[in-house]
Amino acid sequence: MWVKLSTPEGGTQAEWLVLDRESQVVGEFTLPLAVDLKVVQGGYAYGIEQGDGLDPMVVVYEIQE
């Protein structure tokens, strides 16, 4: 499971946690606040980035262990 943590007001980065089946943290990373991940599959994370006044854009991140 991937969980986006709350970000302080005015923040530009969001912290994400990766949890295993027992809800233990097995990874963490930072992405731009405007990115919402939608699918994690096959070594990639896919999301939508929508900044202020910008059209939504698909983003893809390669997952490296």
Stockholm file with secondary structure:
# STOCKHOLM 1.0

chainA/1-65         MWVKLSTPEGGTQAEWLVLDRESQVVGEFTLPLAVDLKVVQGGYAYGIEQGDGLDPMVVVYEIQE
#=GR chainA/1-65 SS CEEECCCCTTCCEEEEEEECTTSCEEEEEEEETTEEEEEEETTEEEEEECCTTCCCEEEEEECCC
#=GC SS_cons        CEEECCCCTTCCEEEEEEECTTSCEEEEEEEETTEEEEEEETTEEEEEECCTTCCCEEEEEECCC
//
